[in-house]
Amino acid sequence: MKIGANNNLYAEMQALATQVRKDISADQLPISPKVENPTPSTFGNMLNKAIDNVNDLQHHSKAQAIKFEMGDQSVSLADVMIAKGKAGIAFEATVHVRNKVIEAYDKIMQMPV
């Protein structure tokens, strides 16, 4: 392929682009829609939701255990163990996030101004 052919192709594309700009008035140019966050939330709201979720998992785990202990046939030991595992992992993750937030806060407070 010759370099001159590439230059001709580029010039042709530029000419077509210029022609399109002339043919379309400013009113007809497509306007990209604004993308807005449909549910703005703050860090506090997200943290509250996460803690509520952990609390719900722990209550569900406790309820499953009580049902199993009372002899409810609809709840198996596997269901109880899975619920307890989910609640435990969620709680541990919450504790780790809390520790990281406190660590970051301490670092910020020790920064010289």
Buried (B, 14 or more C-beta within 10 A) or exposed (E): EEEEEEEEEEEEEEEEEEEEEEEEEEEEEEEEEEEEEEEEEEEEEEBEEBBEEBBEBBEBBBEBBEBBEEEEEEBEEEBBBEBBEBBEEBBEEBEEEEEEEEEEEEEEEEEEE
